[in-house]
Amino acid sequence: MTIGMIFAISLVASLIITLALEKKFIPFLMRIKMGQVILDIGPRWHKSKEGTPTMGGIFFIFAIVVVTLVFGAYHAVINGDWSVLITLAMMVLFGVIGFIDDYTKFVKKQNQGLTAIQKLVLQFAVSALYIGAMAALGYIDTELKLPFTDKTLELGIFYYILSIIFITFTVNSVNLTDGIDGLAGSVTLVISVLFSALAIMSGGMALTSLMGAVVGGLIGFLWYNINPARIFMGDTGSLFLGGFVVGIAYIFDCPVLVFISGLWYMIESVSVMLQVFSFKVFHRRIFKMTPIHHHFEMIGWSEHKIVRRFSIFTAIMCIIAYFAFK
């Protein structure tokens, strides 16, 4: 079986599984009132979305895991390359953290699940375990590849420390991006196309299977998540996808890759930090609302326009990232 066939089969299988699960279980989630609670501090028109089923990330997570294990695990074991399975495990662990958070919100019937400290402790723990496993098996070293050059920067022990922080920051940045219908899924889909091309070029069967599964799963999820969304991915899905985008970069031993291609995620996080800093220090807000996608909503952009424009922005950044490390 060729690498192209592995990608195509994984994509189609993941797409079919995701769509089938959504069609069957969205009505069930509505019956048990597994709906999103919308905070009053958000845009007032988002109140109309209250009650939309959440935790939809479970569907594409299940599809991605099953398809990758069926079509990719064999090649990983035969070739002695465990990086894909380690990364898949890390993605699932972040998804579990999100599931605990979403389920806690459901039980409490409010938009507050795990506390910020609880989530950070769990996220740092998963990040540390991942970096430790990848380093122990020799999949990463302490040299940071610099874009547009053949040079590297030796960071020593600081590489591991910075990596743990960077993984946690990226995962939470993806989570912040998931604020309007289809945004996080669309941006991540664009990035997954870049990663798919790199995976196919690398010739890694297991990695290609994972990439096909992610692309198929995201297409299937977006079928029901594009505005007006019939289901939200919840923290279950967004934290899983955060683990995915940063994990693939570490498989390529090139974390800067996700910083460039996933720049929109970083902008979302930085907008929140700047807003908080400005308000606490100067008692003034820089943006009308953060994360920054809400600012664009407040100035009159539709959700469709926001998703389209920042998906295009991400596509441009992916092209830059490709040539930065070609």
PEFENBEL-V312843 format. One line per field, one symbol per residue. ss: DSSP state (H for helix, E for strand, L for the rest). burial: + if it has 16 or more other C-alpha atoms within 10 Angstrom, else -. A space follows every 10 residues. Layout:
BEGIN
ss = ???
burial = ???
END
This chain:
BEGIN
ss = LLHHHHHHHH HHHHHHHHHH HHHHHHHHHH HLLLELLLLL LLLHHHHHHL LLELLLHHHH HHHHHHHHHH HLHHHHHHLL LLHHHHHHHH HHHHHHHHHH HHHHHHHHLL LLLLLHHHHH HHHHHHHHHH HHHHHHLLLL LLEEELLLLL LEEELLHHHH HHHHHHHHHH HHHHHHHLLL LLHHHHHHHH HHHHHHHHHH HHLLHHHHHH HHHHHHHHHH HHHHHLLLLL ELLHHHHHHH HHHHHHHHHH HLLLLHHHHH HLHHHHHHHH HHHHHHHHHH HHLLLLLLLL LHHHHHHHLL LLHHHHHHHH HHHHHHHHHH HHHHLL
burial = --+--+++++ +++++++++- ++---+--++ ---+++++-- --------+- ++++++++++ +++++++++- +++-++---- ++++++++++ ++++++++++ ++++++---- --++----++ --++-+++-+ +-++----++ ++-++++--- --------++ --++-+++++ ++++++++++ ++++++++++ ++++++-+++ ---+++++++ ++++++++++ +++++++-++ ++++++++++ ++++++++++ ++++++++++ ++++++++++ ++--++---- -----++-++ +++++++--- --+--+++-+ +-+++-++-+ ++-+--
END
